[in-house]
Amino acid sequence: MAMTDLAQVLCGMLVLLAPLAAAGLALMNSGLGRSRSAAHAMLAPLCVMAVAALAYCVCGWSWQSFPVRPAHSIAIAGSSWNWIAAEPFFLRGLALDGSPASLAAWLEMFSVGIAALIPLGAGSERWRLGASCASTAILAGWTYPLFAHWVWGGGWLAQLGVLDAGGAGTVQAVGGLTALAVAGILGPRHGKYDPEGIPSALPGHNAVLVLFGCFLTWIGWMGLNGAGSLLFASATTGSIVRVAMNTTISAAAGLLAAAALTRARFGRPDASLCANGWTGGLVASSAGCVWFAPAAAAVIGAVAGVLVTLSVEWLDLRRRVDDPTGAISVHAAGGLWGLLAVALLGPARWPAQLATVAVLLAFVLPMTYALNRLLNRFYPQRVPPDGEPHGLDLYELGAGAYPEFVNRRDDFRPR
């Protein structure tokens, strides 16, 4: 796929915005957790981003690659289906010269890190740092690139016609379903549920960090959606205006829908759920940002805001899934909705979009659960019982994030 010099420069500038999405999610994870694990919640994203980048460079790109590059195919019913790339390890054979393939590899280094960062929110306050890095190596070295090849690398889902310009399924749903698997393996935090299964509120410690994170994700998502549209949806440079506007409109509608819903139900807007509605709107916009009309983007964002808010409550109350940041609802539910919305309000065909959702739920989720369960047998992922009450800052890092001026009563409550 040829790109003009202007498109290459614009794509590179958009890729440079992508790390802001990771920074925003990291701040949101930290703010939605308790103060005794705040430093851990910021160090862990740096560590998993580092592991993800290295693992992707070692072997992830080898499995993913880019359309029209070498790949393995299998013949079924007389048709050839592309299932995995055939690139050398360590990025050998890839010219890092600004070509579309090299720009895609650069973007994917950040995208796979963002996908790996999502489960940190669901495992907040109880997931060991080393275990999260080991899990990230599996995600970045195998799970993510395999599915990304199917959608973005010319694989069999791409042959069916799936559309996912910015990664609602490839990045967000893969990360969100991994978060669901991790949360199920780790179990809930101590004190989250009483013996009858009734959840207790364990509020985050800093709403300002959470809301500031929303601003950073906004900028980062325009980079992710814009670069993805240029590389994987054959978008023109002029269409980046549509991408940016649709991304913003969807996020805005998601936030306002969450604010309206929480105000109607609780008498006042809930800051954390509004933040999740905003991010859910960003996630849902990613699949079809380059094709939607602005009115459609507003509808998609509003539905995402309601869906995320209700999903957080359903998982917490009905399924006893302890997800301190709402990562599963925001990224898994929002990403799956975004994929379906491209068929409902965009140009995609239902069979391809439904097949992609089915693969995510019936293949990616069981596979990532099985791999992390196997990892848990050799490297226990949850901190020991005596470590959690003191917080991960003290237990794993040896010092708290706020040693002089933040002491919360529940930090020292007997267990």
VEXNU-879656 format. One record per residue: z, y, x of N, C-alpha, C, CB in turn. Coordinates in steps of 0.05 Angstrom, whole numbers, plus 32768, in hexadecimal, padded with zeros to 4 digits. Glycine has a CB too. Example, Ala and Ser with C-alpha at 12.3 -4.5 7.8 and 13.67 -1.06 7.14 Angstrom:
% residues 2
809C7F8E8108809C7FA680F6809C7FBE810880B57FA780E2
808E7FD38101808F7FEB8111809D8001810280727FF4811A
% end
This chain:
% residues 415
80007FE88011800080008000800080198012801880007FED
7FEB8029800F7FE98041801F7FFA805880137FCB80498022
80048068802580138080801C80088098802C8032807C8020
800780AF801F7FFF80C7802D801680D0803F7FF780DD8019
800F80E28052802380ED8064803980FB8054801681008078
80318109803F80458118802F80588104802180378129801A
804D80EE8017805D80DA800A807080CD801D804C80C57FFC
806780C88036807980BC804A809080CF8051806980B68063
808A80E88054809F80FC805B80B380FE8043809381178061
80A88101802B80B98103801480CB80EA801180A981077FFA
80BF80D3801480CE80BA801280E580B9802780BC80A18015
80DF80C1803F80F380C18054810A80D4804D80E880C9806E
810480EB8042811980FE803A812A80F38023810C81198031
811D80E58011812C80D97FFB813E80C28004811980CE7FE5
813480B280178145809D8023815E80A980308135808D8037
815C80C0803C817380CC8049818880D48035816A80E58058
818180D7801B819580DE800781A580C57FFE818880EB7FEF
819A80AD800281A580957FF781C2809080008195807D7FFF
81CA8095801981E68090802081FA80A0801081EA8096803D
81F280B78004820480C67FF3820D80B67FDB81F880E07FEB
81FB80A47FD1820380937FBB821A80807FC481EB80827FB1
821880767FDC822E80657FE6824780757FEA822680588001
8245808D7FF4825D809E7FF7826A80A47FDD825680B88005
825A80AA7FC8826580AF7FAE827380977FA2824F80B87F9B
826780807FA4827480677F9A828E80617FA98261804F7F9C
828E80667FC382A680617FD382BD80747FC982A180657FF0
82B7808D7FC582CB80A07FBB82D580987FA082C080BC7FBB
82C3808F7F8F82CB80877F7482DD806E7F7582B380817F63
82D7805B7F8782E880437F8A8303804B7F9482DB80307F9D
8304805D7FA7831E80667FB2832F80747F9D831A80777FCA
832380877F8E833180967F7B833B80867F63832180AC7F71
832B80717F5B833380617F448348804B7F4C831A80537F39
834D80487F65836280367F6E837C80457F72835A80277F88
839180377F7983AB80437F7D83AD804E7F9A83C2802F7F77
83BF80617F9E83C0806F7FB783C7805D7FCE83D580867FB5
83D580477FC983DE80367FDF83C780267FEC83F380237FD5
83AF80277FDF839880197FEB8380802C7FEF838F80027FD9
838580467FEF8370805A7FF083608059800A837B80767FEC
836E80588021835F8057803A834F803E803D837380598052
835A80288034834B800E8034833280108023835D7FF7802A
8335801E800D831E80217FFB8308803280068327802D7FE0
830D8042801B82F98052802882EE804480418303806D802F
83008035804F82F78027806782E5800F8060830F801D8078
82EC8001804A82DD7FEA804282BF7FF0803D82E97FDD802A
82B88006802F829C800C802C828D8011804682998025801B
829A801E8059828D80218073828880068081829E80328086
829C7FF5807F82997FDA808B82837FCA807E82B37FCB808A
82827FC98064826E7FB9805682527FC5805A82757FB58038
82507FDF805A82367FEB8060822C7FE4807C8238800A805D
823F7FE3808F82377FDB80AA822F7FBE80AC824F7FE080BE
823E7FAC809F82377F90809F821D7F8C8090824D7F7F8091
82197F99807982017F96806A81E87F9F807A82027FA68050
81EA7FB5808881D37FBF809881CC7FAB80AE81D97FDA80A5
81E07FA080BB81DB7F8D80D181D07F7380C681F47F8780E1
81DC7F6880B181D37F4F80A581B67F52809A81E67F46808F
81B17F69808E81957F6D808481817F6E809A81947F868073
81887F7B80B081767F7D80C781727F6280D4817F7F9180DB
81877F5280D681857F3880E381737F2580D381A17F2B80E6
81797F2280B8816A7F0E80A981627F17808D81797EF580A8
816F7F2C808281697F348067814C7F3C8063817B7F4A805F
81427F4D807581267F55807381137F3D8076811F7F698088
811B7F298084810B7F11808881067F03806E81187EFE809C
811A7F04805B81167EF78041810A7F09802D81317EED8037
810C7F24803081037F36801C80E67F40802281157F4E801A
80E37F4F803780C97F5A803F80BD7F6D802B80B57F438044
80A37F6F802B80957F84801B807B7F778011808F7F9D802C
80717F807FFA80587F747FF080427F728004804E7F837FD7
80327F5D8003801A7F57801380217F4F802F80077F6E8013
803B7F4D803680437F43805080487F24804E805C7F51805A
804C7F168065804E7EF9806480647EEF805280527EEE8080
805F7EDA804380727ECE8031806C7EB1802B80747EDE8016
807F7EA28021807C7E87801980787E857FFB80947E758022
80657E757FF2805F7E727FD680607E547FCF80447E7E7FCF
80657E507FB580647E347FAB80507E347F9480807E2A7FA2
80437E1D7F90802F7E1A7F7B803C7E0C7F6380167E0A7F85
803A7E197F4C80457E0D7F3380307E117F1D80607E1B7F2A
80287DFB7F1180147DFB7EFB7FFB7E097F0480207E087EE3
7FF27E057F1C7FDA7E107F267FDB7E2D7F2F7FC67E0E7F11
7FF37E397F2D7FF67E557F3680087E567F4E80027E667F1F
80037E6A7F5F80137E6E7F7780297E837F7280027E767F8F
80427E7C7F7780587E8D7F7280677E937F8D806C7E817F5D
80687EAD7F9380747EB67FAC80937EB67FA9806A7ED37FB3
80A17EA77FBA80BE7EA57FB580CF7EAF7FCC80C57E887FB0
80C57EB17FE580D67EBC7FFA80C47EC5801180EA7EA68005
80CC7EDB801E80BC7EE6803480BE7ED5804D80C67F03803A
80AC7EDA806080AA7ECB807880A87EDE809080927EB78078
80BB7EF0809380BC7F0380A880CD7EF980BF80C67F1E809E
80C97F0180D880DB7EFA80EE80F67F0780EB80CE7F028109
810A7EFC80F781257F0780F781267F218108813A7EF38101
813B7F30810481407F498114812A7F5D811181447F418131
811C7F5E80FA81077F7280F580F07F70810881137F8E80F6
80EE7F5A811780D77F56812980BD7F54811880DA7F3D813B
80A87F628122808F7F618113808D7F7880FF808C7F488105
80A27F8880FC80A07F9F80EA809E7FB980FA80B97FA080D7
80887FC680F880847FE0810680947FF680F980667FE78108
80A78001810780B8801680FC80AA8031810080D480168109
8095803580F18083804C80F5807F805E80DD8068804280FF
8090805B80C9808C806B80B18079805F809D8082808680B8
8070804680A2805F8038808F8070803180768053801E809B
8063802B805F8072802480478086800D804C8060801D8031
807E7FF9805C80907FE2806180A87FEB807080817FCC8070
80A57FFC808480BB8005809480CE8018808480B2801380AD
80C28028807380D28039806180E28028804E80C1804D8052
80D68013804480E48001803280FB7FF3804080D07FEC8027
80F77FEA8058810D7FDE806781247FF1806C81037FD38082
811D800A80728132801F807681418024805C81258039807F
8133802780468140802B802C815280138025812C80308016
81487FFB802B81567FE3802381707FDF803481457FCB8026
81717FE9804C81897FE9805B81A07FF7804D81857FF58077
8199800E804081AD801D803081B2800F801581A4803A802C
819C80068009819F7FFA7FEE81B07FE17FEE81837FF37FE3
81AC7FD0800281BC7FB8800381DA7FBE800981B17FA48019
81DE7FD4801881FA7FDD801C82077FE6800381FB7FF28031
81F87FF57FF282027FFE7FD982087FE67FC681EE80117FCB
81F67FD37FC681FB7FBA7FB682147FAC7FBF81E37FA77FB8
82197FAC7FDA82317F9F7FE4824A7FAF7FDF822E7F9A8002
82477FC97FDC825E7FDB7FD782697FD77FBB82577FF87FDC
82587FD07FA8825F7FCE7F8C82767FBA7F8782477FC67F7B
82757FA27F93828C7F8F7F8E82A77F997F9982867F757F9B
82A77FAC7FAC82C07FB67FB682D17FC37FA082BB7FCB7FCC
82C37FD07F8D82D27FDC7F7682E07FC77F6582BF7FEC7F66
82D17FB17F6082DD7F9C7F4F82F37F8D7F5D82C87F887F46
82F27F8B7F7883077F7E7F87831C7F907F9282FA7F6F7F9E
831C7FA97F89832E7FBD7F94834B7FB57F93832A7FD77F84
83597FBB7FA983767FB87FAC837F7F9B7FB183847FC27F94
836C7F897FB483747F6D7FB9835F7F5D7FCA83787F5E7F9F
83497F697FD183347F5C7FE083387F627FFE83187F647FD6
833B7F4D800E833F7F51802A83267F5D803783457F368038
832A7F6E804B83147F7C805883017F688065831F7F90806C
830C7F55807482FB7F42808182EB7F31806E830B7F308093
82F87F29805882EA7F19804482D47F29803682FE7F0F802F
82D87F42803182C37F52802582AB7F55803882CE7F6E801D
82B07F568052829B7F588065828B7F3D806682A57F5F8081
829A7F278065828C7F0D8065827B7F09804C82A17EF68067
82867F12803582777F10801D825E7F22801E82887F188005
82617F39802A824A7F4B802D82347F3E803E82537F65803A
823C7F30805382287F23806482177F0F805482357F14807C
82247F01804182157EEF803082037EFE801D82297EDD8020
820D7F13801181FD7F237FFF81E57F2F800C820E7F387FF1
81EA7F3C802381D47F4B803181C17F39804081E07F5F8044
81CB7F21804881BB7F0F805881AB7EFC804781CB7F01806B
81B37EF8802E81A57EE4801E81A17EEC800081B47ECA801E
81B67EF07FF181B47EF47FD481A27F0C7FCD81CF7EF77FC8
81A97F237FD8819A7F3B7FD2817D7F397FDB81A87F537FDF
81777F337FF4815B7F337FFC814A7F1E7FED81597F2D801A
81567F087FE581477EF47FD6813E7F007FBB81577EDA7FD2
81517F0B7FAC81497F177F9281387F2F7F9681637F1E7F82
813E7F407FAA812D7F587FAF81107F507FB681397F687FC6
810D7F397FC380F17F307FC980E37F297FAF80F17F187FDC
80F17F1C7F9D80E47F157F8480DB7F2D7F7480F77F057F73
80EA7F437F7680E47F5B7F6680D47F6F7F7580FD7F687F5C
80DB7F757F8E80D07F8B7F9E80BE7F817FB580E57F9C7FA9
80C07F687FBC80B17F5E7FD380977F4F7FCD80C27F4D7FE4
808E7F527FB480767F437FAC807C7F277FA280637F427FC3
80957F217F9C809D7F067F9380957F007F7680BB7F037F95
809F7EE97F6D80957EDF7F54809C7EF07F3B809F7EC37F4F
80B37EFE7F3C80B97F107F2680A67F287F2680D67F1A7F27
809F7F327F3E808B7F477F4080707F3D7F3580887F517F5D
80697F247F3B80507F197F3080507F187F12804C7EFD7F3C
80687F147F06806A7F147EE880677F317EDD80857F097EE0
806C7F457EEE80697F607EE580837F707EE1805A7F617ECC
80997F677EED80B27F757EE980B07F917EF580CA7F657EF6
80BE7FA47EE880BF7FBF7EF180DC7FC77EF680B17FD37EDD
80E27FD07F0F80FD7FD87F1680FA7FEC7F2D810F7FBF7F1E
80F380057F2680EB80187F3B8102801E7F4E80E280327F2E
811A80247F448130802D7F55814680187F5A813C80447F49
814380007F4E81567FEB7F55816D7FE77F4181627FF17F6F
81687FEC7F27817C7FE67F1381847FC87F1481737FED7EF7
81707FB77F1781777F9B7F1A817B7F927F3681617F8A7F0D
81687F9B7F4881687F927F6481817F9A7F7381507F9C7F72
818A7FB37F6F81A27FBD7F7D81BA7FBB7F6C819D7FD97F87
81B97FC87F5481D17FCC7F4481DA7FB27F3681CB7FE17F2F
81C97FA47F2981D17F8C7F1B81DA7F767F2F81BB7F827F09
81CC7F747F4581D47F607F5981F07F677F6381C07F5F7F71
81F57F807F6A820F7F887F7282247F857F5D820F7FA57F7B
821D7F8C7F4482307F897F2E82377F6C7F2782267F977F15
82247F5B7F28822A7F3F7F2382397F327F3A82107F2F7F1E
82357F3B7F5282457F327F6882627F3C7F64823A7F3D7F83
82657F547F5A82807F5F7F54828E7F4D7F3F827E7F7C7F4A
827F7F447F2B828B7F327F1782947F187F2382767F2D7F01
82837F0D7F35828B7EF47F4382A47EF87F5482747EEA7F54
82A57F0E7F6382BC7F147F7482D57F187F6482B67F2C7F86
82D37F277F4E82EB7F2C7F3E82F57F127F3282E47F3F7F27
82E37F007F2A82EC7EE67F2082FA7ED57F3482D47ED77F14
82F17ED67F4D82FD7EC67F6283187ED27F6B82EA7EC47F7B
83197EEC7F6C83327EF97F7583487EF77F60832D7F157F7D
83417EF97F4783557EFB7F3283607F177F2F836B7EE77F37
836F7F1D7F1B83797F387F16838F7F407F2A83847F3A7EFA
83937F5A7F2C83A97F647F3D83C47F5C7F3183A77F837F3F
83D87F5A7F4283F37F557F3983FC7F6C7F2784077F517F51
84077F647F1084117F777EFD83FC7F817EE9841C7F8E7F0B
83E37F797EEC83CE7F827EDA83D27F767EBE83B37F7B7EE5
83D97F5D7EBC83DB7F4F7EA283F77F437EA083C67F3A7E9F
84037F467E88841D7F397E8384187F1C7E7C842C7F487E6D
842D7F0C7E7884297EEF7E7284197EEA7E5984447EE27E6F
84187EFD7E4784087EF97E2E83EB7F027E3284147F087E17
83E47F0C7E4A83C97F157E4F83C47F327E4783B67F047E42
83D87F417E4183D47F5D7E3983D27F6E7E5383EC7F687E27
83BD7F7E7E5683B97F8D7E6F83CC7FA57E70839C7F967E71
83D47FAB7E8883E37FC47E8D83D17FD87E9A83FC7FBE7EA0
83D67FF27E9583C680077EA283CF800B7EBE83C980227E92
83BC80097ED183C1800E7EED83AF80257EF583BD7FF57EFF
83B6803E7EEF83A380547EF2839D805A7F0F83AD806D7EE4
838580657F13837D806E7F2E838E80867F36836080757F2E
838C808C7F50839E80A07F5B839280BC7F5E83A980977F75
837780BE7F5C836B80D87F62835180DB7F52836680DB7F80
835380E97F3B833B80ED7F2A832781007F38834380F87F0F
833181127F49831F81257F57830C81167F69833081397F67
831681027F78830480F27F8882EF80E57F77831480DE7F98
82F780DA7F6082E480CC7F4F82CE80DF7F4682F380C07F37
82D680F67F3C82C281087F3182B081157F4782CF811E7F21
82BC811A7F5E82AB81237F758297810D7F7D82BD812B7F8D
82A080F47F7B828E80DE7F81827680DE7F6E829C80C47F7F
827A80E77F55826480E87F42824E80FB7F4C826E80F17F27
825681127F57824281247F62823181187F78824F813E7F6B
823F810A7F8A823180FE7FA0821E80E77F97824580F27FB5
822780D77F84821580C27F7A81FD80CE7F6D822480B07F65
81FF80E47F5F81E980F27F5381D380F87F6881F2810C7F45
81DB81047F7E81C7810B7F9381BC80F17F9F81D4811C7FA9
81CE80DE7FA581C580C57FB181B280B57FA081DC80B47FB8
81B780B67F8681A680A77F73818A80B37F7281B280A57F57
818780CD7F73816D80D97F73815D80CF7F8C816E80F77F73
816B80CC7FA2815E80C07FBA815680A37FB6817180C27FD2
816880937FAB816280777FA6814B80747F93817B80687F9C
814D80827F7C8138807F7F68811D808B7F728140808D7F4E
811E80A17F80810680AD7F8980F8809D7F9E810B80C97F94
810680947FB280FA80837FC780F180697FBC810E807E7FDE
8101805C7FAA80F880437F9E80DF80467F8E810F80387F8D
80DD805C7F8080C580617F6F80AC80637F8180C880797F5E
80AF80717F97809880747FA98090805A7FB5809E80887FBF
80A3804A7FBD809D80317FCC809780197FBA80B5802A7FDD
80A580177FA380A37FFF7F93809680037F7780BE7FF37F8F
8090801C7F70808380217F56806A80317F598097802F7F44
806080347F72804680427F778047805E7F6B802F80327F6B
805E806B7F6C806080867F618052809A7F73807E808E7F5D
804980B07F68803E80C67F77805480DA7F7F802780D47F67
804E80EB7F92806280FE7F9A806A81117F838058810F7FB2
805681177F72805C81297F5C806F811D7F47804381317F4E
806F81037F45808080F67F31809E80F57F39807780D97F2D
80A480FE7F5280C080FF7F5A80D081137F4980C381057F78
80C381277F3F80D0813A7F2D80D9812B7F1480BD81517F25
80C8811A7F0980D0810B7EF180E780F87EF880B880FA7EE7
80E680EB7F0F80FB80D97F17811680E87F1980F580CC7F33
811680FF7F26812F810E7F29813A81177F0E812B81267F3B
812881217EFD8131812B7EE3813B81147ED1811A81397ED4
812D80FE7ED1813680E77EC1815180DC7ECB812180D17EC1
815480DB7EE5816D80D27EF1818480E47EE8816C80D17F0F
818080FE7EE8819581117EE0819A810F7EC2818D812D7EE8
8186810E7EB38189810D7E95819880F47E8D816D810F7E87
819180DE7E99819E80C47E9281BC80C57E99819180AD7EA0
81C280D07EB181DE80D27EB981EE80E57EA681E180DC7ED6
81E180FC7E9F81EE810F7E8E81F481037E7281DD81287E8B
81E080F57E6781E480E87E4D81F980D27E4E81C980DC7E43
81FA80C47E64820E80AF7E67822A80BB7E68820A809F7E80
822E80D07E76824880DD7E78825080E87E5C824880F47E8C
823E80F67E4F824581027E35824B80ED7E20822F81157E2C
823C80D77E21824180C27E0E825C80B57E12822B80AC7E10
826380B17E2C827E80A67E32829480BA7E2A8280809F7E50
828F80D37E2E82A380E77E2782A780E87E09829B81037E31
829180E77DFA829280E87DDD82A080CF7DD2827780EA7DD0
829A80B87DDD82A5809F7DD482C3809E7DD9829780877DE0
82CB80A57DF282E880A47DF882F780BA7DE982EC80A87E16
82EB80D17DE482F980E57DD382FD80DB7DB782E980FF7DD3
82E880CE7DAC82EA80C47D9082FF80AE7D8E82CF80B97D87
8302809E7DA3831480877DA18331808E7DAA830A80717DB2
8333809F7DBE834E80A47DCA835880C17DC5834D809F7DE7
834780D27DB9835080ED7DB3834981017DC9836C80EE7DAF
834080F77DE0833881097DF7832680F97E0A835181147E05
831581077E18830480F87E2B831480EB7E4182EE810B7E37
830B80D47E4A831880C67E61830780CB7E7A831A80A77E5B
831480D77E8E830580DF7EA682F880C87EB4831880EE7EBA
830780B17EB882FC809B7EC782E5808E7EB7831180867ECC
82E7808C7E9D82D180807E8D82B980937E8C82DB80797E71
82BE80AD7E8C82A880C07E8D829980BD7EA782B280DD7E8A
82A880BA7EBD829B80B57ED7828B809C7ED782B080B47EEE
829680877ECA8286806E7EC8826E80717EB7829880587EBD
827080827EA2825980877E91824380957EA0826080977E79
824B80A97EB1823880B77EC2822980A37ED5824680CD7ED3
823980937EE3822D80807EF6821D806B7EE7824380737F07
822680627ED08216804F7EC081FB805B7EB8822680477EA7
81FB80757EB281E180827EAC81CF80827EC481E6809E7EA1
81DA80877EDB81CA80867EF481BE806A7EF881DB808E7F0C
81CF80567EF581C7803B7EF981B080337EE581DE80277EF5
81B4803A7ECC81A080327EB7818680417EBC81AB80387E9C
818780597EC7816E80687ECC815D805B7EE1817480847ED4
8169804B7EF3815B80437F0B814280327F06816D80337F1C
814280217EF2812C800F7EEE8112801D7EE681327FFA7ED8
811480317ED480FC803D7ECA80FA805B7ECD80F980377EAD
810880667EE1810A80837EE480EF80907EE7811B808A7EFC
80DB80837EF280C1808F7EF780AF808E7EDF80B480817F0F
80B6807E7ECB80A5807A7EB480AF80877E9A80A0805D7EAF
80CA808B7E9780D580947E7E80CE80B17E7980F380917E7F
80CC80B77E5F80CC80D37E5680E980DD7E5780C080D67E3A
80EE80F67E5A810A81007E5B811B80F87E43810A811E7E5E
810F80F87E2B811E80F07E14812780D37E16810D80F57DFA
811580C27E20811C80A67E23813380A37E38810480957E2C
813280B37E4D814780B27E62816280B97E55814180C47E79
816280CD7E43817B80D47E36818680BD7E25817680ED7E24
817480B07E16817D80997E06818880837E188165808F7DF5
817A807D7E2D818380687E3F819E806E7E4B816E80637E55
81A280877E5481BB808F7E5F81D2808E7E4B81BA80AA7E6A
81CD80977E3281E180977E1E81EA807B7E1781D780A57E04
81D680697E1481DD804D7E0F81ED80417E2681C3803C7E0A
81E580487E3E81F4803E7E56821180487E5581E780477E70
821580627E4E8230806D7E4D8242805E7E398230808A7E46
823780587E21824680497E0D824A802C7E168237804A7DF2
823580207E21823780047E29824C80007E3F821B7FFA7E33
824B80127E53825E80107E69827B80137E5F825880257E7F
828080277E4E829B802C7E4482A580147E34829B80447E32
829580097E23829E7FF27E1382A07FD97E24828A7FEC7DFD
828F7FD67E3882917FBF7E4A82AA7FBF7E5B82787FBE7E5D
82B27FD77E6482CB7FD87E7482E37FCE7E6382D17FF67E7C
82E47FD77E4A82FA7FCE7E3882F87FB07E3282F97FDE7E1E
82E07FA67E2D82DC7F8A7E2682E57F787E3D82BF7F847E1F
82DC7F7F7E5582E47F6E7E6C83027F6F7E7182D57F787E85
830E7F867E6E832A7F8A7E73833C7F7C7E5E83327FA77E75
83357F807E4483467F767E2F833F7F597E2683447F887E17
83257F537E26831D7F3A7E1A83197F247E2F83037F3D7E0B
830E7F2B7E4683087F177E5A831C7F167E7182EC7F1C7E65
832F7F297E7283437F2A7E8783377F2B7EA383567F127E85
83227F3B7EA583157F407EBF831F7F5B7EC982F57F407EBC
832E7F5B7EDF833A7F737EEA83267F807EFC83547F6C7EF9
831A7F957EF283067FA47F01830F7FC17F0282E97FA37EF4
831F7FC97F17832B7FE37F1883187FFB7F15833B7FE67F31
83007FF87F1E82ED800E7F1E82D7800C7F0982E080107F39
82D67FF77EF982C17FF37EE682A67FED7EF282BE800C7ED6
82A67FE27F0B828D7FDD7F19827C7FC97F0B82937FD37F35
82887FB47EFF82787FA07EF182697FAC7EDA828A7F897EE8
82777FBC7ECA826B7FC87EB282567FDC7EBA82807FD67EA1
825B7FED7ECE824980027ED6822F7FF67EE1825680157EEA
82327FE47EF4821B7FDB7F04820D7FC27EF882237FD67F20
821D7FAF7EEE82117F977EE382067F9D7EC782257F807EE2
82187FA67EB5820F7FAC7E9A81FA7FC37E9A82277FB37E88
82007FD87EA981ED7FEF7EAA81D27FE77EB681F980067EBA
81D37FD77ECB81BA7FCE7ED781A97FBC7EC581C07FC07EF1
81B67FA97EB881A77F987EA5819B7FA87E8E81BA7F827E9B
81AB7FBB7E8481A07FCB7E6E81887FDC7E7881B77FDE7E64
818A7FE67E9181747FF57E9C815A7FE57E9D817B80007EB7
815C7FCB7EA581457FBA7EA681387FB67E8B814C7F9F7EB2
81497FB17E77813F7FAD7E5C81347FC77E5081557FA27E4A
813F7FDE7E5781367FF77E4C811A7FFD7E558148800D7E55
81117FF37E6C80F57FF97E7580E17FEB7E6280F17FEF7E92
80E97FD47E5780D87FC77E4380DA7FD47E2880DF7FA97E41
80F37FDE7E2180F77FEA7E0780EB80067E0481157FEB7E01
80ED80167E1980E480327E1880D080397E2E80FC80447E1B
80C880267E3E80B6802B7E54809E80197E5380C480287E6E
809080167E6A807780077E6A80797FEA7E70806480137E7E
80917FE07E7580947FC47E7E808F7FB07E6880AF7FC07E8B
80897F987E6F80857F827E5C809F7F737E58806E7F6F7E64
80A67F6C7E4080BF7F5E7E3A80C27F447E4A80C27F597E1C
80AE7F337E4B80B37F197E5980BC7F1D7E7680997F097E59
80B07F307E8580B87F347EA180D47F3F7EA380A47F477EAE
80DB7F527E9280F67F5E7E93810B7F4A7E8B80F77F777E82
81057F3B7E7681187F277E6D811C7F117E8181107F1B7E52
81067F097E8E81087EF47EA381197EFE7EBA80EC7EED7EAD
81177F177EC181277F227ED781457F227ECF811E7F3F7EDE
814B7F2B7EB781677F2A7EAE81717F0D7EAE81697F367E91
81617EFA7EA581697EDE7EA4816E7ED47EC081547ECD7E96
815D7EDB7ED381627ED27EEF817C7EDD7EFA814A7EDB7F00
81817EF67EF4819A7F027EFD81B37EF47EF2819B7F207EF6
81B27EEE7ED981C97EE17ECC81CB7EC37ED181C87EE67EAE
81B47EB67ED281B57E997ED481B27E8E7EF0819F7E8D7EC3
81AA7E9F7F0381A67E967F1E81B77EA77F3281897E987F26
81B37EC17F3281C17ED27F4681DF7ED07F4281B77EEF7F44
81E97ED37F2982067ED37F2582127EB87F2D820C7ED87F07
82077EA17F2482137E877F2D82117E837F4B82067E707F1F
81FB7E8C7F5781F87E887F74820D7E997F8381DC7E8F7F7C
820F7EB27F7C82227EC37F8A823F7EBA7F86821F7EE07F83
82457EB07F6E82607EA57F6982657E8D7F7A82637E9E7F4B
82517E7B7F7B82557E627F8B82587E687FA8823E7E4F7F86
82487E7B7FB3824A7E827FCF82657E8F7FD682337E947FD7
826E7EA07FC482887EAD7FCA829F7E9A7FC5828B7EC67FB8
829D7E887FB282B17E737FAF82B37E617FC782AC7E637F95
829C7E5A7FD2829B7E4A7FEB82A87E5A8002827F7E427FF2
82A17E73800482AE7E84801982CC7E84801682A27EA08018
82D57E867FFD82F27E877FF883017E6E800182F77E8B7FDA
82F37E58800283007E3F800B83067E40802982EE7E278004
82F57E4E803882F87E4F805583057E69805E82DC7E4C8062
83027E7E804E830D7E98805683187EA4803C82F77EAA8064
83317EA08036833D7EAA801D83377EC8801A835B7EA5801C
832D7ECF800283247EEB7FFF833A7EFE7FF6830E7EEB7FEB
834E7EF37FE983637F057FDE837A7F087FF2836E7EFA7FC3
83867F207FF3839C7F24800583B47F127FFC83A57F428006
83C57F0A800E83DC7EFA800783EE7F087FF383EC7EF2801F
83FE7EF97FE4840F7F067FCF84227F1B7FDA84207EF17FC1
842B7F187FF3843E7F2C7FFE84307F458007844E7F1F8014
84167F45800984077F5C801284007F707FFD83EF7F548021
83F97F667FE583EF7F777FD084037F8C7FC683E67F667FB9
841D7F857FC1842F7F9A7FB784327FB27FCA844A7F8D7FB3
842F7FAE7FE484327FC47FF684187FD57FF9843A7FBA8011
84027FCA7FEE83E87FD87FF183D87FCF800983ED7FF67FF2
83BE7FD0800783AD7FC7801C83AD7FDA803483917FC38012
83B47FF3802F83B58006804683CA7FFC805B83BC8022803C
83E27FF7805183F77FEE806383F37FD1806D84127FF08056
83EA7FC0805B83E87FA4806283D17F9E807583E47F938049
83BA7FAB807183A37FA58082839D7FBA8097838B7FA18071
83A57FD38092839F7FE880A483B77FF380B383927FFF8096
83CF7FED80A983E77FF580B783F0801280B283E47FF280D3
83E2802080A183EA803C809A83DE8044808083E1804F80B1
83EC8055807183E3805E805783D08075805983FA80658045
83C1807A804383AF8091804283BD80AB803F839B808D802C
83D580AA803283E480C3802D840180BF803683E380CA800E
840580BD8050842080B6805A843580CB8055841F80B08077
842E80E48051844280F9804F844881048034843A810F8061
843381028022843781128009843081037FEF8428812A800A
842880EA7FF0842380DB7FD8843480C27FD8840580D57FD5
844780C17FC7845680A87FC2845880A47FA5847380AA7FD0
844B808F7F9B844C80897F7F846180757F798431807F7F75
846E80787F63848480667F5C847B80497F5A8491806F7F42
846380457F4F845A80297F4C8453801C7F67844280277F39
8450802C7F7C844B80217F97846280117FA1844480377FAA
847A80177F968492800A7FA084A07FFA7F8B84A5801E7FAC
84927FF67F74849F7FE77F5E84A27FCA7F66848E7FEA7F45
84B97FBE7F6184BD7FA17F6884A97F907F5884D97F987F62
84A07F7A7F65848D7F687F58849B7F4E7F5084757F627F6B
% end
